[in-house]
Amino acid sequence: MQFYTSAVFWRGFQAFVEPILSTFTGWSSGAFAAAISLQRGESGLISPFVGVMLDRFGPKRVMFFGIAVTGAGFVMMSQMQTLWHFYAAILLLSLGMSFGTFIVFVATVGNWFVRRRAKALSMLMTFSAVGAFVLPLIVWLIEVFGWRAVLLWIGVGFWVFGLPVALMMRRRPEDYGMLPDGEADVDAGSSAGEGGRYRRRVREVSIGVREVPRLRAFWQLAIAVSLAQLVSSTNLFHLPALLEYDLGIWLASTAAGAVAIGDILGRVSIGFIGDRFDKRLILTLAFLIQMAGVGALAMINSDYFGVSWGLIPLPVFVLGFGLGFGASIPLRLAILADYFGRRSYGSVVGIASSVSAIFGVAGPLFVGFMYDFTDSYRPGYAVMALMLLPALPLTMTLESQARVAAKVRQATRSRVRGLATGR
């Protein structure tokens, strides 16, 4: 489902930009981008509630509802006739995808793994990256059958594939007499089936959702990740930008889809090194590589700094943007679990996603309206490259996991002493 969602929306929806704008000639790139920003903004507002619902009701019921609504959103979009129809369909997609896709997948996988969490999340996110390879196929399907038919099929596909998957989802291993990471050690005399006491090989942090927003480490990480989200959210215009740079429809769609190569390398590599090295340093390096990639996008077939760059920056964009973005996704999710634990992981991911969504709203809006004003995507992407600079010191100076846990314990003891003394 992560692959399908990425293939048809997160990576594949850029294929619909030009066909839809060509059909509705009165729509501008800015108006189109505003709808996508509305989707990300609404998702950000909904995300904390999704986390709470996951922690309370489990992923099965939450995802079933979300997938049903997502399919309806695509079907509605396939029949749209006016701009407000498009906005209404986007709102429906926002509601459905918030409850049916990313947060549900991440929270569930994060609850089933501790020691191998980075590897598990990198595998999940790799399927998202593979979805980008479908972009040329979507372009071809649109050319042959039209964008309305393709959107209709996508909506039906969500019901066909997603609803059975929702029925398979489970909250956490302890509910079924198991341990994270497939461990099987059970204390003598305990009842595995009734959730008895388990002997854990891995010491876990457990911080309540009310404590998390009070911690500087959370906001430092959330802002750094949100700056990266600001940049990555502009992938909606990768294909239109490459077309503007005179690459031709097939080379442009292949290059935009080939971002998945670096993306997959980044996500897979985290499965091997994410649990062995300091995640803060790896995340900083990932942001630096992504910054180089988005900067290269602005330089394709340009004359920056008195040099005619031609297609030299194209592979830098394809590999750099993909590698940096791909590596950062499982890393940021693993860091959230490492620092704050599994107890309220769904809610923590929801809050972090809400913060990121605020920045994600601004990215497509900025690039879209910059194109309307300058008739080029280059200025927007040149600015996007600079937006990642502040993220580097934020991740480099992030406090250690042990120090954050110690601060929480100290704050808890202080509150307990305060209650005991009546202060």
Secondary structure, 3 states (H helix, E strand, C coil): CHHHHHHHHHCHHHHHHHHHHHHCCCCCHHHHHHHHHHHHHHHHHHHHHHHHHHHHHCHHHHHHHHHHHHHHHHHHHHCCCCHHHHHHHHHHHHHHHHHHCHHHHHHHHHHHCCCCHHHHHHHHHHHHHHHHHHHHHHHHHHHHHCHHHHHHHHHHHHHHHHHHHHHHCCCCHHHHCCCHHHCCCECCCCCHHHCCCECCCCCCCECCCCCHHHCHHHHHHHHHHHHHHHHHHHHHHHHHHHHHCCCCHHHHHHHHHHHHHHHHHHHHHHHHHCCCCCHHHHHHHHHHHHHHHHHHHCCCCCCHHHCCCCCCHHHHHHHHHHHHHHHHHHHHHHHHHHHHECCCHHHHHHHHHHHHHHHHHHHHHHHHHHHHHHCCCHHHHHHHHHHCCCHHHHHHCCCCHHHHHHHHHHHHHHHHHHHHHCC
